Amino acid sequence: MKLKVKKKTYDEVMALKIPKHKKPRKPSLVLRTVANLVSLTDLWKARYKTHGTLPPKSEGPCLVLMNHSSFIDLPIAQRIMFPRPVSIVCTYDAFIGKKWLLRGLGCIPTRKFITDLALIHDMKHALSRGVNVLMYPEAGYSLDGTATVMPKLGKLVKMLDVPVVFIKTEGAFTRDPLYNELKIRKVPVSANVSTLFTKDDVKSLSAEELDAKLDMAFTFDNFAWQKENGIMTSESFRADGLERTLYLCPHCGAEGFMHGEGIKIRCDACGKSYTMSEFGELFADDGETEFSHIPDWFRWQREKVREELLDGTYSLDIPVKIGIMNDFKALYTVGTGRLSHTLEGFHLTGCEGKLDYSQKALSSYTLNADFFWYELGDIICIGDSHALYYCFPDAGVPVAKARLATEELYKLHQDREFHLKHCTECNHPHHEEFTRRLVKAH
């Protein structure tokens, strides 16, 4: 899938008008019918099947939550919901060059991992008109086949006060994992549809109880599913790009020297290699297999990142090409700059000194770090309600590590002692209170 890209100067982009907010339209039946017909070929190739049913229409519109594994998620959702109207919460980049189409389909644009109060109003507006609302609470595709970190939704569910439907796909990740550069494998795909909360549940359960059940629903492991169900991926390219997810060698500890190609992933620093089996497992070609299960390897990388954060050795400081998005017309390339990530957060500079943007560690619980984004390259995206900054690092820079670091740093900054020690300026609600207490104690 491609994205419209235009070259402009930083000043030209900053002078562009930010689109005015518009309430979502009621989805067009004609456009929804066409969209479903167009997606039939992809679903047929994936041998797609649906299990379970939606609640009766008499119960009114629903909030539909779905896990996010690959691009086929959207055709699956359209297939399940048709002919019922549904407004899908989409990222801003999805609207570029397709604004008229997505507006006609009733889609609701939002920025990833940025507080967006207008989104809640738009969701309530759609539901009030009898339109179902679909959202992918993970917001980003899974990097390692397990659930991506997502926000607590219990309070939102109670606020919307409608039944909640859960769509869980099986095979979508295995068929098209993000690291594999859009190379499709011959894997059957299915989706399980269930009512997670009735309207009575939403009323009777607390926000905390709803969150606990949501966390349980969004607990899965696609590599374990593949092995348990004997799903074979015999393609010769199944390890291509795997270094995007597994960037740290468990044998020698070298970072950024892993290389996935064919059915193997190899560390160019120490030479140790692993073969990826047809069932998604890894086996060392010589010596000990440190991690046969890919999510275990990824989890170990997370632990290593956390250790770096705690001992103060973590840092990211890299040259990047910069793209800015602040309307629905294009991604505007504005030149080069430098992106750094420290214990306090992100700092992006560039465009001959005109761009200087900082984002504190507590600004977001995760990071929009993507592989092979719109076939342009791996990206790290930061930003606010005024503009999104898409940073394209040199090949080989592990953007997955930046996502892990963002998530672990956010957790650590919830610890007041860590936060007060490492954050010099912020708007954290506890910062002023604890600074005052420390001064009083002295």
Helices and strands as residue ranges (DSSP letters): E 5-7, H 10-14, H 29-45, E 49-51, G 57-59, E 63-66, H 73-81, E 86-91, H 92-95, H 99-104, E 108-110, H 117-128, E 132-135, H 154-160, E 164-170, H 172-175, G 178-180, E 190-197, H 199-204, H 207-217, H 222-228, G 242-244, E 258-261, E 264-267, E 273-276, E 282-284, H 294-311, E 316-325, E 331-342, E 345-350, E 355-360, G 361-363, E 368-373, E 377-383, E 388-393, H 399-414, H 416-422, H 431-441
